[in-house]
Amino acid sequence: MSVPQEKQMIRLIDEIRALLPDLLLTLGAIERLNPPSDLLARIEGHRTKLKAICDKARQLEEATDCMPAAEKGRQQRA
């Protein structure tokens, strides 16, 4: 994968990650409207998945934050 494509993917993940807290809040607001139990079950499933995605996106972001420093360290050792 080319570097520009990697940067685009990282930006996309960052944009999606920025939406996740609002999506979780929206799911909570829907729950407070007392929807049918089948919808509540779907919301709970989506909430679990969104939280996992948020954690993975955060981990990826933290890893990419370290990448420039790691690359600079490799260049200095060479």
Secondary structure by P-SEA (a helix, b strand, c coil): ccaaaaaaaaaaaaaaaaaaaaaaaaaaaaaaacccaaaaaaaaaaaaaaaaaaaaaaaaaaaaaaaaaaaaaaaaac
